[in-house]
Amino acid sequence: MALALSPEQVGSYAQRLKTTEVRIEELTKEVEEAKKTTEAFDEEVCEEVADFERIKRVEFRSYVREMGGDEVVGGVEA
Protein backbone atom coordinates (compact mmCIF):
# COMPACT_ATOMS: atom_id res chain seq x y z
CA MET A 1 0.00 0.00 0.00
CA ALA A 2 1.65 3.20 -1.19
CA LEU A 3 1.07 6.48 0.56
CA ALA A 4 0.34 9.49 -1.55
CA LEU A 5 2.19 12.64 -0.54
CA SER A 6 0.86 16.08 -1.14
CA PRO A 7 3.03 18.60 -2.99
CA GLU A 8 3.58 20.40 0.32
CA GLN A 9 4.82 17.19 1.96
CA VAL A 10 7.14 16.50 -0.97
CA GLY A 11 8.49 20.06 -0.79
CA SER A 12 8.95 19.81 2.96
CA TYR A 13 10.75 16.49 2.59
CA ALA A 14 13.01 17.89 -0.13
CA GLN A 15 13.85 20.91 2.03
CA ARG A 16 14.68 18.74 5.06
CA LEU A 17 16.80 16.50 2.85
CA LYS A 18 18.72 19.50 1.47
CA THR A 19 19.22 20.90 4.99
CA THR A 20 20.53 17.53 6.17
CA GLU A 21 22.93 17.25 3.22
CA VAL A 22 24.29 20.75 3.88
CA ARG A 23 24.74 19.93 7.57
CA ILE A 24 26.57 16.71 6.70
CA GLU A 25 28.95 18.68 4.47
CA GLU A 26 29.58 21.21 7.26
CA LEU A 27 30.24 18.49 9.81
CA THR A 28 32.54 16.63 7.42
CA LYS A 29 34.62 19.80 6.99
CA GLU A 30 34.73 20.26 10.77
CA VAL A 31 35.89 16.66 11.25
CA GLU A 32 38.67 17.17 8.70
CA GLU A 33 39.75 20.40 10.42
CA ALA A 34 39.71 18.71 13.83
CA LYS A 35 41.86 15.90 12.44
CA LYS A 36 44.42 18.41 11.12
CA THR A 37 44.45 20.19 14.48
CA THR A 38 44.93 16.92 16.33
CA GLU A 39 47.78 15.87 14.05
CA ALA A 40 49.50 19.24 14.53
CA PHE A 41 49.09 18.93 18.30
CA ASP A 42 50.54 15.41 18.23
CA GLU A 43 53.57 16.65 16.29
CA GLU A 44 54.07 19.51 18.75
CA VAL A 45 53.86 17.13 21.73
CA CYS A 46 56.44 14.81 20.15
CA GLU A 47 58.79 17.76 19.61
CA GLU A 48 58.31 18.89 23.21
CA VAL A 49 59.01 15.40 24.53
CA ALA A 50 62.17 15.16 22.40
CA ASP A 51 63.33 18.55 23.72
CA PHE A 52 62.60 17.49 27.29
CA GLU A 53 64.54 14.24 26.87
CA ARG A 54 67.50 16.10 25.35
CA ILE A 55 67.55 18.66 28.16
CA LYS A 56 67.21 15.92 30.75
CA ARG A 57 70.26 14.10 29.30
CA VAL A 58 72.34 17.27 29.30
CA GLU A 59 71.36 18.14 32.87
CA PHE A 60 71.99 14.58 34.05
CA ARG A 61 75.48 14.61 32.53
CA SER A 62 76.16 17.95 34.20
CA TYR A 63 74.89 16.64 37.54
CA VAL A 64 77.05 13.50 37.36
CA ARG A 65 80.11 15.60 36.48
CA GLU A 66 79.46 17.86 39.46
CA MET A 67 79.32 14.81 41.69
CA GLY A 68 82.79 13.82 40.49
CA GLY A 69 81.75 11.10 38.13
CA ASP A 70 83.53 12.26 34.98
CA GLU A 71 84.51 8.66 34.24
CA VAL A 72 80.83 7.65 34.39
CA VAL A 73 79.70 10.49 32.12
CA GLY A 74 82.08 9.34 29.41
CA GLY A 75 79.80 6.35 28.86
CA VAL A 76 76.60 8.41 28.67
CA GLU A 77 75.84 9.87 25.25
CA ALA A 78 74.30 13.31 24.88
PyRosetta script that sets phi, psi and omega in degrees:
from pyrosetta import init, pose_from_sequence

init()
pose = pose_from_sequence("MALALSPEQVGSYAQRLKTTEVRIEELTKEVEEAKKTTEAFDEEVCEEVADFERIKRVEFRSYVREMGGDEVVGGVEA")
pose.set_psi(1, 115.3)
pose.set_omega(1, -178.6)
pose.set_phi(2, -90.4)
pose.set_psi(2, 141.7)
pose.set_omega(2, 177.1)
pose.set_phi(3, -95.0)
pose.set_psi(3, 135.8)
pose.set_omega(3, 177.3)
pose.set_phi(4, -91.0)
pose.set_psi(4, 131.3)
pose.set_omega(4, 179.0)
pose.set_phi(5, -103.4)
pose.set_psi(5, 141.3)
pose.set_omega(5, 176.5)
pose.set_phi(6, -76.2)
pose.set_psi(6, 161.0)
pose.set_omega(6, 177.7)
pose.set_phi(7, -57.2)
pose.set_psi(7, -34.5)
pose.set_omega(7, 178.8)
pose.set_phi(8, -66.0)
pose.set_psi(8, -41.0)
pose.set_omega(8, 179.1)
pose.set_phi(9, -66.0)
pose.set_psi(9, -39.8)
pose.set_omega(9, 178.3)
pose.set_phi(10, -64.2)
pose.set_psi(10, -44.4)
pose.set_omega(10, 178.7)
pose.set_phi(11, -63.1)
pose.set_psi(11, -41.6)
pose.set_omega(11, 178.8)
pose.set_phi(12, -64.0)
pose.set_psi(12, -43.3)
pose.set_omega(12, 179.0)
pose.set_phi(13, -62.5)
pose.set_psi(13, -45.0)
pose.set_omega(13, -179.4)
pose.set_phi(14, -62.3)
pose.set_psi(14, -39.9)
pose.set_omega(14, 179.5)
pose.set_phi(15, -66.2)
pose.set_psi(15, -43.6)
pose.set_omega(15, 178.4)
pose.set_phi(16, -63.5)
pose.set_psi(16, -39.6)
pose.set_omega(16, 178.6)
pose.set_phi(17, -63.0)
pose.set_psi(17, -44.9)
pose.set_omega(17, 179.2)
pose.set_phi(18, -63.4)
pose.set_psi(18, -43.3)
pose.set_omega(18, 178.6)
pose.set_phi(19, -60.9)
pose.set_psi(19, -42.1)
pose.set_omega(19, 179.4)
pose.set_phi(20, -65.4)
pose.set_psi(20, -42.7)
pose.set_omega(20, 178.9)
pose.set_phi(21, -62.2)
pose.set_psi(21, -42.6)
pose.set_omega(21, 178.3)
pose.set_phi(22, -63.0)
pose.set_psi(22, -42.7)
pose.set_omega(22, -179.8)
pose.set_phi(23, -64.6)
pose.set_psi(23, -38.7)
pose.set_omega(23, 177.4)
pose.set_phi(24, -62.3)
pose.set_psi(24, -42.7)
pose.set_omega(24, 177.8)
pose.set_phi(25, -61.9)
pose.set_psi(25, -43.8)
pose.set_omega(25, 179.2)
pose.set_phi(26, -61.5)
pose.set_psi(26, -46.0)
pose.set_omega(26, -178.9)
pose.set_phi(27, -66.8)
pose.set_psi(27, -35.9)
pose.set_omega(27, 177.3)
pose.set_phi(28, -62.6)
pose.set_psi(28, -42.9)
pose.set_omega(28, 177.3)
pose.set_phi(29, -63.1)
pose.set_psi(29, -41.0)
pose.set_omega(29, 178.6)
pose.set_phi(30, -64.0)
pose.set_psi(30, -39.5)
pose.set_omega(30, 178.1)
pose.set_phi(31, -63.6)
pose.set_psi(31, -43.7)
pose.set_omega(31, 179.0)
pose.set_phi(32, -62.4)
pose.set_psi(32, -42.1)
pose.set_omega(32, 178.8)
pose.set_phi(33, -65.6)
pose.set_psi(33, -41.1)
pose.set_omega(33, 177.9)
pose.set_phi(34, -63.4)
pose.set_psi(34, -38.2)
pose.set_omega(34, 178.5)
pose.set_phi(35, -64.0)
pose.set_psi(35, -43.8)
pose.set_omega(35, 178.0)
pose.set_phi(36, -61.8)
pose.set_psi(36, -42.3)
pose.set_omega(36, 179.5)
pose.set_phi(37, -63.5)
pose.set_psi(37, -42.9)
pose.set_omega(37, 179.5)
pose.set_phi(38, -63.5)
pose.set_psi(38, -43.1)
pose.set_omega(38, 179.3)
pose.set_phi(39, -63.7)
pose.set_psi(39, -41.5)
pose.set_omega(39, 178.2)
pose.set_phi(40, -63.9)
pose.set_psi(40, -40.6)
pose.set_omega(40, 178.1)
pose.set_phi(41, -63.3)
pose.set_psi(41, -44.0)
pose.set_omega(41, 178.6)
pose.set_phi(42, -58.9)
pose.set_psi(42, -43.9)
pose.set_omega(42, 178.7)
pose.set_phi(43, -62.1)
pose.set_psi(43, -43.3)
pose.set_omega(43, 179.8)
pose.set_phi(44, -62.9)
pose.set_psi(44, -42.1)
pose.set_omega(44, 178.8)
pose.set_phi(45, -62.9)
pose.set_psi(45, -43.3)
pose.set_omega(45, 179.1)
pose.set_phi(46, -61.5)
pose.set_psi(46, -40.8)
pose.set_omega(46, 177.3)
pose.set_phi(47, -64.2)
pose.set_psi(47, -42.4)
pose.set_omega(47, 179.0)
pose.set_phi(48, -63.6)
pose.set_psi(48, -41.9)
pose.set_omega(48, 179.0)
pose.set_phi(49, -64.0)
pose.set_psi(49, -43.0)
pose.set_omega(49, 178.8)
pose.set_phi(50, -61.7)
pose.set_psi(50, -43.3)
pose.set_omega(50, 177.1)
pose.set_phi(51, -61.5)
pose.set_psi(51, -44.1)
pose.set_omega(51, 179.9)
pose.set_phi(52, -60.7)
pose.set_psi(52, -45.4)
pose.set_omega(52, -179.7)
pose.set_phi(53, -62.8)
pose.set_psi(53, -41.1)
pose.set_omega(53, 179.0)
pose.set_phi(54, -63.3)
pose.set_psi(54, -47.4)
pose.set_omega(54, 179.6)
pose.set_phi(55, -62.8)
pose.set_psi(55, -40.9)
pose.set_omega(55, 179.3)
pose.set_phi(56, -60.7)
pose.set_psi(56, -42.7)
pose.set_omega(56, 178.2)
pose.set_phi(57, -61.8)
pose.set_psi(57, -46.0)
pose.set_omega(57, -179.2)
pose.set_phi(58, -62.3)
pose.set_psi(58, -45.9)
pose.set_omega(58, -179.6)
pose.set_phi(59, -66.1)
pose.set_psi(59, -36.5)
pose.set_omega(59, 178.8)
pose.set_phi(60, -65.3)
pose.set_psi(60, -43.7)
pose.set_omega(60, 177.5)
pose.set_phi(61, -59.8)
pose.set_psi(61, -44.7)
pose.set_omega(61, 179.6)
pose.set_phi(62, -61.6)
pose.set_psi(62, -43.4)
pose.set_omega(62, -179.9)
pose.set_phi(63, -62.2)
pose.set_psi(63, -44.8)
pose.set_omega(63, -179.3)
pose.set_phi(64, -64.9)
pose.set_psi(64, -40.0)
pose.set_omega(64, 177.3)
pose.set_phi(65, -61.2)
pose.set_psi(65, -44.0)
pose.set_omega(65, 180.0)
pose.set_phi(66, -61.6)
pose.set_psi(66, -31.4)
pose.set_omega(66, 179.9)
pose.set_phi(67, -82.2)
pose.set_psi(67, 2.9)
pose.set_omega(67, 176.3)
pose.set_phi(68, 87.4)
pose.set_psi(68, 21.5)
pose.set_omega(68, -177.7)
pose.set_phi(69, -106.7)
pose.set_psi(69, 44.7)
pose.set_omega(69, -179.8)
pose.set_phi(70, -55.7)
pose.set_psi(70, -35.9)
pose.set_omega(70, -179.5)
pose.set_phi(71, -67.9)
pose.set_psi(71, -28.4)
pose.set_omega(71, 177.9)
pose.set_phi(72, -74.8)
pose.set_psi(72, -41.0)
pose.set_omega(72, -177.0)
pose.set_phi(73, -63.4)
pose.set_psi(73, -30.4)
pose.set_omega(73, 179.5)
pose.set_phi(74, -56.6)
pose.set_psi(74, -27.2)
pose.set_omega(74, -179.6)
pose.set_phi(75, -90.4)
pose.set_psi(75, -6.2)
pose.set_omega(75, -179.2)
pose.set_phi(76, -101.0)
pose.set_psi(76, 124.2)
pose.set_omega(76, -178.5)
pose.set_phi(77, -88.8)
pose.set_psi(77, 143.4)
pose.set_omega(77, 179.3)
pose.set_phi(78, -87.5)
pose.dump_pdb("model.pdb")
